[in-house]
Each structure stands twice: as C-alpha cells, then as structure tokens.
Amino acid sequence: MDRTSFENHARAWDWIETREFALEPDLVHEARMLMQEDNDPSVSACEGAMLSMFKTMSGASSVIVIGTGSLVQTARIACSLNDDDKLTAVDSTPQGHSQIKRLFRTAATMTRATLRTVNADPTQFLSRLNGDDYDLIVVCGDASNYPAAYEQAPRLLRRHGVIIFTDVLAMESPDSKGGLTNPADRGDKAVAMRELIDAVTDDDRFISALSQTGWGMLIATLQ
C-alpha cells in the first residue's frame, strides 16, 4: 500500500468511526461516561455497532459478554435485546462488576430482557454453565479470558452459535508494545492472541474470519 492509499484508508476509517459514534444509543454514551470516570480506555464505536449487528443477524436470544472493561460492548448488546432475551455480563473485578450493575439499572427501564451481572473469574464460571444454552459469546479484556472462553465455547454454544473475540491485535492491553503488528511484542495479550488466532483458524469445529474492526475481531461460528 503506497502513502496515498494509506492516508485514504485512514481518513475512511476515521469518517466511519466518527459517524458510528454519533449514532450510538444513550445507554452506550452512559457506558462511556462510566468508563471515563475510572479512566478506562475508549472502545471503538465501530466495534460496538458490529457486535449489535451480529447479535441481530444471528437472532441470538442468549448472550454472554466476558471481560474487564467490556462496558461499551455490553451496552451495545443490551440495546439490541428483545424482551425474551437473556444477557449475562461476566467481570472478574469488583470495579467492573459495579459499573455493569449501574448500567443495567438504566437498561432495565428500557427492556424486559433478563439482565445478569456476575463477579467471577471466567475460567471458573464458564465451566459451571449449562451446555448448548447460548447463541453468542463476546470476549474482551484480560488475556486469560480468551483461552477460557474458547475452550468452553463448543460446549456452551448452540449449533451455529457465534463467539467473537475483540482486540485480537492486542492493542488495548496496558503492556502493549504494538501488539501483533510488532513481532517483538511478547506481552501476555500479544502471545495469547497469536496462539488463539492459530488455534481457532485450525479448529474444524468452527468457521472463522478476522476483521480489522476496532482493534481487530476474530469471529467464529460453531458448525
């Protein structure tokens, strides 16, 4: 890609991000304000919009969002819920759990969907859930969340269920040194994402694709 093409792509990405941000629902803006209060990093508006679209396109009625700092992603999913849907948000930190509880108090005035927030280590929590009971899993946050969710996904997802891994370029990690675009980055998240991408791509149980949305998304559908 030459310099002109690169600059044109950058302007296009910025235009799309700005437009999607302007279209975000009020609940998502509330989520962003809660994150700003705790100096948490911003989340791509395009990523949130894509998650909402995948939820709607897949007809998912039972969703899990996993990860510290996943407030914006949780809010976008919550805005697309039908009254009979279920959303479970899993955060291992007291701070993140408290943020989600505050967000869900507002969301409960907008939908009759079942909203549940869980303060637990995903590695332990996911193994206790009933199998074949979920349509969509969204994974964010700490590096340890990703292999735990991937391991349990074939058991938890219904046929043709979808799991979406966000930040697979490992750019949002506090210790990021360029993520996957820098081969010298050996941080926990970068190492975990390299292994995850290879594992999911080679897994015959899934059909998968990478997207440059946000800081990279890996989307996999259970066959």
N, C-alpha and C positions, 0 to 999 in steps of 0.2 A: 504494500500500500504506500503510495507516494504521499508527500506532505499535504498536498491539496485534498486528496481523498480522506486523509486522516482528519484534517480540520473540518471537512464537510460532515463526516461521521460524528465528530464531537459536537458540532452545532445541532445536528439532528437529534442526538441523544439528549442534549440539554433542552431542546424545544419540547420533546416528548415528555421528559421528566417534569418540566415546568407546567405543562398542560395537565398531566395526571395529578400533580399536587393540587392544582386549582380545583379539580373535580372531586377531591376526597370528601367523604361524608363528615359531618360534625363529630361523630364518635371517633373517627381516626384523628382529627385535629386534637381532640381531648387526649387521646393516647400520646400524641407527640408532645403535648404540653406536660403530661405526667413524666415523660422521659426527660424533657428539658429540666424539670425540677431536680432530677437526680444526675444531671449532666451525662445522660446516656447518649450514645451516638445516634445520629439520624438514620432512618431507614428509607430506602428508595421508594418513591411513590409508585413507580412502575412495578416494582416487586409486589407491593400490596395489591395493585389493580390486577396483576396476573393471578395472584392467589385467589382473589374473589372470582375471577373469570373461571379458573379451573374448578372451583367449588360448584359454580353454577352449571358449567358444561358437563361435569361428571355426574350431576344430580346427587351429590353426596349429602346424606342426611345425618351422618355420624362422623364427627371430625375431632382430631386431636392436634393441638398445637404445642410443640415441645420447645423449651429453651429460655434461658435467661435473656431478658431484653427483647422478647418477642411480642411486645405490647401492640405495635402497629399492625403486625401480621394478624394477631388475634382480633383486633378491632375490625380489620377488613373482612375477615371471615364472619365475624358476628353480624356485620351489616348485610350479609348475603343469606342469612339463615331464614328458613321458613319456620312457622310456628311449631311444627312437629319435629324439628331437627334437634340434635344434641351437639354441644361443643364443650370439649374438655381442654383446659389450658394447664400445662404442667410446667412449673418453675421450681428449681431447687433452692432458690434464695428467698429468705423472708421478705426482702425488699421487693423483688419481682412479684411475689405472691400477693403482697399488699397492693401493688399497683393494679394487678389484674382484678382484684376484688373491687377496687374503686371503679374501674372501668365497667365491670359487669353490673354495678349498681345502676349506672346510666343505661347500659344496654337492656336491662330488664324492663325499662319503661318503654322500650321500642319493639320488643319481640316477646312472644310467649315460648320461645325455644328454651330448652334446658341448657343452662349455663353452669359449668362446674369448674372451679379452680382448685388445683392440687399442689401443695407444697411438698415436693418429694424428689428424690433422685430418680431420673427417668430409667436408669439401668435397673433399679429395683421395682419401680412402679409398673412399667410396661409388662413385665413378666407376670404380674398378678391379674392382668385384664383378661376378660373372656376373648377367645379367639373367634375369627370370622364375624366380627361385630362392627367393623369400621370401614368407611369408604375413602377417607382422605386423612393422611398424616402429613403435617408440616413440621420440619425440623430446623431449628435455629440455634444460635448461641454457642455454648462451650463445645470443644472438640469431642468430649466424651459422649455427648448426646447422639452423635451421628451413628457410630457403630452400634450403639444400643438400640436405636430405632430401626436400623437396617436389619439387625438380627431378628427382631420381633415382627417386622412388617409382614413377612409371608404368613405368619400365624394370625396376626390381628386383622389384616385386610380381607374384605370380601373379594370374590373374583372380579377382576378388572378394577380393583381399588387402586388408588394412586398415593405414592409417597413423594413429597417434594422436599429436597434438601436445599436450603438457601445458603448464601455466602460460600459456595463451594470453591471460589477463588481465594478464600481465606484472607480477605482484605479487611474485615471488620474486627479481627482479633487484636487485642491490645498489644500483643507481641509481634504483630505482622511486620515483615520486612520485605513487602512486595508480594507476599502470598505465592500462588502457583506460577505467577509470571516471572518470579525470581527463583531459579533453581537452587540458589544458596540459602533460601529461607527454609530453615529446619525447625521452625516453631511447631508447637503441638498441633495447631489447627491446620497448618500447611501440610504437615506429614499425614495427618488423618484424612484430609481431603484427597490427597494423591491416592492413598490406599482405597478410599471409598469409591472414587470415580472408577478406578480399575475393577474393583470388586463388583459393583452394580452393572457396569458395562458387560462384564463377562458372565453375569448370572442369567442362566437360561430361564429362570422363573419370571424375569422382568423384561419388558420392552422399555428402553430408556433413551433420553435425549438431554443434551446440555443446552442451556440458553445463557446469553450474556446479560439477561435482565438483572438489574440491581448489581450485586457483586457476584453474580453467577448463580444459576439454579440448575440442579440435576433433577429431572422429572422421570419417575419410573412407574410403570403400570404393571400390576400383577397379572400374568397371563391366566 
